[in-house]
Amino acid sequence: MAKKKKWSQKVTENSDALDLKEGIFNQRSAKKIADSLKESAERSNRRKSSPLRSAMSMLTFYINRAGILLSKGRRQTLEKAKDELRKDFGKAPKHGK
């Protein structure tokens, strides 16, 4: 019997808005994660908001769904990817980071 996928895994793998590269959230580099999300968001014809909002939403969704299962280092990398995304789109990183 096949293992049933969780709804959050389905969303990450089959987002209606973005076609993500496999293993994107496993990258070690925050810059690579941000660049890949930006590319996916800009390429998408199905997203309903701006590329920045779509990419940021997918990243935040992943962080929130992983919750306490994320190591401190992994969470830091993913949070840094948010700042990299903002930079990629010409926005200032959040203050205090």
N, C-alpha and C positions, 0 to 999 in steps of 0.2 A: 504494500500500500504506500502510495506516494505521500510524502510529508506535506501537510497543508501550509501554504504560505500565509503569513500575516498580512493584513490589509496594508500596513505601513510599508512592507517590503514591496508589495504590488505597486504602490504609489511611487516609490523610489525608482523602481525598474520600468514602470510604464506610465510615467507622468503624462497627463494630457497636454501639458504646456511645453515640456522640454524633453528632448531625446538626449539622455545623458550617456557619456562614455562609461563603459563597464569599469567598475573599480575606482571611479573618480574620488569617492570619499576615503579611499584607502591610500591615496597619494601622501607622501611625507611632506611635500612642499605646499605651503599655503598658497603660494603664487601659482603653482600648477593647478590646484583645485579651482582657484578663482578664474584663471584663464580659461579652463575648460568649461566652467559654468557660464562665463561670459559668452564664449563661442556658441554654446548650445542655446542660450537665451536669444542671442542675436539672429541665429539661424532659424529659430522656430517661427512657424506661421500660425501656430495654434494658441500662443499665449494671449492672455486677456489684459495684461498690464505691460508696463515698460520692461525692457530687458533686465534692468537692474533689479526691479521689484521681483520679477520672476526668478532670477538667479538667487537673490537673497532669500526669498521664500523657500526655495528648495533646500538651501543650505540650513536655514533655521529649522525647517521641518526635520531634516536628518538629525541635527543636534538634539532637538527636543525628543524625538522618538528613541534615540539611543540612550538618553537619560543617564542613569547612574552606571550604565555599562561602559561608558566612555572613560578611558583613563584620563588622568589630569593632563598629560602631555598631548594626547589626541584631541581633547577638548580645546586646549590652547591653540593647536594648529588650526582647527576648524574655526575658532573665533578670529584668529589672525587672517584667515581666508576672507572673512567678512570685510576687514579693513582693506585687504588687497582688492576685493571686488569694488569697493567704493572708489579706490584709487583708479582702477581700470576704467571706471565710468566717469572719472573727472570730479568725484566728490571727495570731500575731506573725510579722513578717518574719524571715528568717534573720539571725543575728548576723554582723557583720563586713561588711555590704554598705552 
